[in-house]
Amino acid sequence: MSVDALDAKILRLLLEQPRTSVREYARLLGVARGTVQARLDRLERDGVITAYSPRLSPAALGHPVLAFVHIEVTQGHLEEVADALAEVPQIIEAFSTTGGGDLLTRVVARDAEHLEDVIQRLISLPGVVRTRTEVALRERVPHRMLPLVEAVGAAGSR
């Protein structure tokens, strides 16, 4: 699946103005509403657009502490541990990884004591061998997709 220049323009608008209507996107781009809708439908079908939801702030929800917890898992227990992680509300992302652990989780907490409680819960899961935690001090580059969309769009228009 390739993203061409028009797709990139649509994605940019979607990222910058997510609450705007398809009709308004079409007007801004100078193309037919049906063209924009067909492109959006294809981008969804192809898995480029994966969700339409607001980005929420864990800090504003009372969880200002962010940590990355690396989890080493007993061989053959990755799926069970991953399923158990999905039951921990403070884990907002988890990835299988290579390197010094089997899973990397993004964990939020109310404070240092709460983070310790969450880590202790993770350590007690069957199949977890050990954890290693890194606490984030400050976000330096916030989650973003626009630079990638622009790079892909520029490559697609060549």
Disulfide bonds with the S-S distance in Angstrom:
none
